[in-house]
Amino acid sequence: MIFVMQVLKFGGSSVANADNISKVIHLVRQALTKDRTILVVSAFGGITDMLIQAALSAAAGDEAYKESLQEIEHRHLETVRALLPITRQSAALSAVKTRCNEIEDICSGVYLLGELSPRTQDKIVSYGELLSSYIIAARFAALDLEHAWKDARELIVTDSRFGHAAVDFPRTNRNIREYIDSSSASLIVLPGFIAADEKGITTTLGRGGSDYTAAILAAAVDARVLEIWTDVSGMMTADPRLVSNVRLIPRISYQEAMELSHFGAKVIYPPTIQPVMRKNIPVWIKNTFAPEDPGTIIELDTLHNGDSIRGISSIPSIALISLEGSGMVGIPGFSKRLFEALSSYQINVILITQGSSEHSICVGIDESNVTTAKNAIDHSFQPEISSGTVDPLNVETGLSVIALVGDHMKSHPGISGKMFGAMGRNGVNVRAIAQGSSERNISAVIAAGDVKKAINVLHEEFFETSYRQLNRQCRPPPHRTASAPTGLASATIAHPAAGRRSGQ
């Protein structure tokens, strides 16, 4: 029988060094007073990038990879020395040294071959989470805190699409439940991000995949709550690096969170939401360095949130590719061929728009894929291009996508007019527009240089103006004396699990 559980995930910044890990240990010990806990951790901050760069350098025949590996080893060994008493260090230092030697052996092979396959890269980067989770588990052992360390590769089964593997949920859920049932530990520590295919070969779940690992585990055990601990105090109405007076989003729906994360909000990895949404498990975004902050709760619905717009997000480095021609009108199959050409080269489509005349179809892709996409599509439509019925693919670069996201946009007419009016008044030209049938998202493609201005304009239009108006409404009339402080009432955030349906 699986007991009531909670899943806590800590990101790379939260476990970047010994001081930060000590904060994590404190928070986990507090959590253990409530429920049995699964702890998922990322690699130490920056380590995954360092491992990837070392692997790329080795493949390029650059011996600088050895210096990177020495730095990685030194950082982990020093963390062990800072976290563990001397009497506990020997075994941990030996284990870390052994795993670092394994990384060096693999990179030496890459250097000799001059080749780095996706499978080998997955193996190399997996050591980041393996090392961090092992060291954190060793700290729990030094504190004589009952726990178990478990290799996530023994639980999460995927296909063999290295770098971004797809999870086999039936087998994975069965593995997780059987393991949890067989373990008596009140705390289970696992590395995030990594998994294995049916042959036991190491795979990874994509960058940011530790969030996904935590969600997979939470859904499998019907957890009471999934807590994602990071270095920000929740999801914001816009990117704080672009807008100075952003506001915290106290509550947000699963669908809104997925839309915002897809359009550039880096607080949570997009696939994370799907497993927990099926089970109606709330997700709480919290700040490791400010645990008293309320954070953001991601839940089934947010009817108590009155704003029609929940947030504004953006994706940089977008290219628009447009297929046009009179020969496309009334002829079925052009869109299918376009997307098949992109799919054959694993090129993801971010945005789609097509005129009702069927004379053209326009899609947004990552700018790094432009050359491959143009070659693939021009080759696919070579007969029509040669006959003049379809033009060669037109490519525009130096663009970005900005998006308004909100569940309640559909019940508020005029949102798109307000959006484009605000940008138009401020000289922001819109190159393409897309809106889903759910009316949860309005996206616009604009010049990359206009992104900061556009987001600030929209934030003022949809958040700051209404905020000022509400403040004015809350102020007492000038001829009366207020008997108490005026202004907006502060919101009280209940524990996310309090809103769960019974039996979930």
NORRA-V248151 format. One record per helix or strand. SS is the DSSP state (h for helix, s for strand). FROM is the first residue (numbers start at 1). TO is the last residue. If there is no record, write none. Layout:
ss:SS from:FROM to:TO
ss:SS from:FROM to:TO
//
This chain:
ss:s from:5 to:10
ss:h from:12 to:15
ss:h from:18 to:31
ss:s from:36 to:41
ss:h from:47 to:59
ss:h from:65 to:83
ss:h from:86 to:113
ss:h from:118 to:142
ss:s from:148 to:150
ss:h from:152 to:154
ss:s from:157 to:158
ss:s from:167 to:167
ss:h from:169 to:182
ss:s from:187 to:191
ss:s from:194 to:197
ss:s from:202 to:204
ss:h from:209 to:220
ss:s from:225 to:230
ss:s from:236 to:236
ss:s from:248 to:248
ss:s from:251 to:253
ss:h from:254 to:262
ss:h from:272 to:279
ss:s from:282 to:287
ss:s from:296 to:299
ss:s from:311 to:324
ss:h from:326 to:328
ss:h from:334 to:343
ss:s from:349 to:354
ss:s from:360 to:366
ss:h from:367 to:380
ss:h from:382 to:387
ss:s from:394 to:405
ss:h from:407 to:411
ss:h from:415 to:425
ss:s from:430 to:435
ss:s from:441 to:447
ss:h from:448 to:474
ss:h from:496 to:499
//
